[in-house]
Amino acid sequence: MTATVTISKEWIPRIAAFCCNWCSYAGADLAGTSRIQYPSAVRIIRVNCTGRVDPEFVLNALDKGADGVLVSGCHPGDCHYTSGNLKMRARWTLLQMAVEQAGINPDRIRLQWASASEGQKFADGVRELTEKVKNLGPFRRGWQ
Amino acid sequence: MTEPVPIAMAQGSSCWGCYQSLIDIHLNLATVLPLLDIKYWTCVADFKLKDLEGYPDKSITVGLYEGMARTEEDIHLLKLIRAKCKILIAFGSCSCFGGIPGMANFSTIEECNEVKFRNNKTVKDGELPTENLPAIAPVVIPNRDIVDFEIFLPGCPPTSSLILTALTALLEGKPIELPPHTVCHYCDREKKETPIEKILRPYEGIADPDRCLLEQGYICLGSATWGLCEGQCVSHGVTCRGCFGPPPPIMGDQGAAAISMLGSYAPLESEVLADTVHDPLGCFWRFTYPTSHLGAIRIKREEAKTK
């Protein structure tokens, strides 16, 4: 008996996801243990807090070949370090404006809040971003 | 006395401010000039491009290149001076990071031509000049991506004392040692408390002369900027705009660092920030856009268009 291997021709985006250790990383873990399905496009990078995510990480990811970037952290007010996510929220506003000004569709980047108990919310966020990025097409690779 | 050192000084698209700053070392010129054998410096003497082309490769010890490479002629000059010089210095922020001319990359070349030539508000029946002028590059590429440099000397312009320090060290064959501190290190203003409550535009209110400008709400890029200027602007009551680029290692993303800094100082609501900061790209990446990540993405996209 021979197994037939079919290689999907469909393009799957590459999305870098920065998840905070205390909420969203645990949320992603919960999504996994709860068997919640979500697109395999994300590559999760654990950081201690979204406040640790320098805007340079997001821009560098886009520059180095990511099609989209997700930053996921605790809800405002719930930060393990009291205010890290508020700092990220302020940075995000400016970052989003700058990205749009530079001619990049701001739908490629997403900031979301998902606590450790919100596995479904994390998965939904990933799905939504993946859909948006899929509609926008490949980022850098599409140009060559 | 030792033999004078052969030196060539070239200028791309720029304002000549860096060479003005070099000349502003005033009486020290009397000590520096006899040590130099000027091989090429079109701004002050009647050199032609063919003079530079005529020298054997690597025959000139030191070369300085000021400005961006915007036209085909600039690109040729940059490659030429690289071939002729042993040590090539990126002189000034335009040459190091793209500087003010690098902001042309915010728009496409057609948009630039439209504003500058075809629909220029001060010109009647404007048209794109085509005769007797070098072709314009479709996108500004940072100099460091065209040739390799041995030394980056940023600043808009590099201060006279910085130029003197660097040139003296170079002529004596010593390494150029520059302090790595940011502008805040040289700022005497007092820091009291953060976070700040609101962001002010430069024309709003009257700034307390003794307190940190950022804490008062004015966007000051001092903490994201290399302090080789020794805090000239902040000590005269003006916010730092980041003209010396990021601190060592100098090719970091200054704009991203500035946004990161502002997020820590002013963790405000999104709407408030969006209302007060109108032009993030021009505010945070004013001097370093072409060498930043966003600028690199833009360049790649514009290049892909022409392929």
Chai-1 contact restraints between the chains, C-beta under 6 A:
chainA,res_idxA,chainB,res_idxB,connection_type,confidence,min_distance_angstrom,max_distance_angstrom,comment,restraint_id
A,D54,B,S260,contact,1.0,0.0,6.0,A-B,restraint_1
A,P55,B,A256,contact,1.0,0.0,6.0,A-B,restraint_2
A,P55,B,I259,contact,1.0,0.0,6.0,A-B,restraint_3
A,P55,B,S260,contact,1.0,0.0,6.0,A-B,restraint_4
A,E56,B,D253,contact,1.0,0.0,6.0,A-B,restraint_5
A,E56,B,A256,contact,1.0,0.0,6.0,A-B,restraint_6
A,L59,B,A256,contact,1.0,0.0,6.0,A-B,restraint_7
A,L59,B,H293,contact,1.0,0.0,6.0,A-B,restraint_8
A,L59,B,L294,contact,1.0,0.0,6.0,A-B,restraint_9
A,N60,B,H293,contact,1.0,0.0,6.0,A-B,restraint_10
A,D63,B,H293,contact,1.0,0.0,6.0,A-B,restraint_11
A,D63,B,A296,contact,1.0,0.0,6.0,A-B,restraint_12
A,D63,B,I297,contact,1.0,0.0,6.0,A-B,restraint_13
A,L86,B,P267,contact,1.0,0.0,6.0,A-B,restraint_14
A,K87,B,G263,contact,1.0,0.0,6.0,A-B,restraint_15
A,K87,B,S264,contact,1.0,0.0,6.0,A-B,restraint_16
A,K87,B,P267,contact,1.0,0.0,6.0,A-B,restraint_17
A,A90,B,G263,contact,1.0,0.0,6.0,A-B,restraint_18
A,A90,B,P267,contact,1.0,0.0,6.0,A-B,restraint_19
A,A90,B,L268,contact,1.0,0.0,6.0,A-B,restraint_20
A,A90,B,L273,contact,1.0,0.0,6.0,A-B,restraint_21
A,R91,B,I259,contact,1.0,0.0,6.0,A-B,restraint_22
A,R91,B,S260,contact,1.0,0.0,6.0,A-B,restraint_23
A,R91,B,G263,contact,1.0,0.0,6.0,A-B,restraint_24
A,T93,B,S270,contact,1.0,0.0,6.0,A-B,restraint_25
A,T93,B,L273,contact,1.0,0.0,6.0,A-B,restraint_26
A,T93,B,A274,contact,1.0,0.0,6.0,A-B,restraint_27
A,L94,B,I259,contact,1.0,0.0,6.0,A-B,restraint_28
A,L94,B,P280,contact,1.0,0.0,6.0,A-B,restraint_29
A,L95,B,I259,contact,1.0,0.0,6.0,A-B,restraint_30
A,M97,B,P280,contact,1.0,0.0,6.0,A-B,restraint_31
A,A98,B,P280,contact,1.0,0.0,6.0,A-B,restraint_32
A,A98,B,L281,contact,1.0,0.0,6.0,A-B,restraint_33
A,Q101,B,L281,contact,1.0,0.0,6.0,A-B,restraint_34
A,A102,B,L294,contact,1.0,0.0,6.0,A-B,restraint_35
A,A102,B,R298,contact,1.0,0.0,6.0,A-B,restraint_36
A,W143,B,R301,contact,1.0,0.0,6.0,A-B,restraint_37
A,W143,B,A304,contact,1.0,0.0,6.0,A-B,restraint_38
